[in-house]
Amino acid sequence: MAQLIKNKKKREVIKLVTEEQVAVALAQYTADLSEKYIKEKGSFNVVLSGGTLIHTMRVLAEVYKNAVDWSKWRVFWVDESCSS
């Protein structure tokens, strides 16, 4: 069950219990950001790391595959273990 927590700085923290809830929330958030920045700047840049993130992002491809303008995306891969 998702839990919304508001703090003093007017930021919202959403506490999600399951990986599926995280995947759905992340997909919606990413799709919304994508739409916003494509309208404002003409493209959407996203940097992905390895690990479980790619699996978690699967909902974006499954649910939003026809709603997202993938041709405007620029995807970068990063290996955070190599950063200093």
JOLIN-V913595 format. One record per residue. RES is the residue in one small letter. PSI is psi in whole degrees, -180 to 180 (* if undefined). OMEGA is omega in whole degrees, -180 to 180 (none if undefined). BURIAL is # if it has 16 or more other ideal C-beta (glycine too) atoms within 10 Angstrom, else .. Layout:
<<RES:PSI:OMEGA:BURIAL> <RES:PSI:OMEGA:BURIAL>>
//
This chain:
<<m:131:179:.> <a:144:179:.> <q:127:180:.> <l:127:-179:.> <i:124:178:.> <k:140:178:.> <n:180:-174:.> <k:-25:-178:.> <k:14:179:.> <k:24:173:.> <r:150:179:.> <e:136:174:.> <v:124:180:.> <i:119:180:.> <k:117:-179:.> <l:141:-173:.> <v:-42:-174:.> <t:158:176:.> <e:-35:179:.> <e:-40:177:.> <q:-40:177:.> <v:-45:-179:#> <a:-44:-179:#> <v:-47:180:#> <a:-42:179:.> <l:-40:179:#> <a:-46:-180:#> <q:-45:180:.> <y:-46:-179:.> <t:-42:178:#> <a:-41:179:#> <d:-45:177:.> <l:-41:179:.> <s:-50:-179:#> <e:-45:-179:#> <k:-51:-175:.> <y:-28:174:#> <i:-40:177:#> <k:-42:-176:.> <e:-40:-170:.> <k:-10:178:.> <g:-5:178:.> <s:169:178:.> <f:122:178:#> <n:135:177:.> <v:138:179:.> <v:125:-178:.> <l:141:175:.> <s:180:-180:.> <g:-148:180:.> <g:-146:-176:.> <t:-7:-178:.> <l:-44:-178:.> <i:-44:177:.> <h:-40:180:.> <t:-33:-180:#> <m:-4:-178:#> <r:-33:-179:.> <v:-35:178:#> <l:-47:-180:#> <a:-36:-178:.> <e:-50:-172:.> <v:-38:-173:.> <y:15:-173:#> <k:-32:180:.> <n:-8:-177:.> <a:-22:-178:.> <v:137:177:#> <d:84:-176:.> <w:-26:-179:.> <s:-17:180:.> <k:1:-180:#> <w:142:169:.> <r:115:-174:.> <v:131:179:.> <f:142:177:.> <w:139:179:.> <v:142:174:.> <d:96:-175:.> <e:-16:178:.> <s:-13:180:.> <c:-3:-178:.> <s:155:-180:.> <s:*:none:.>>
//
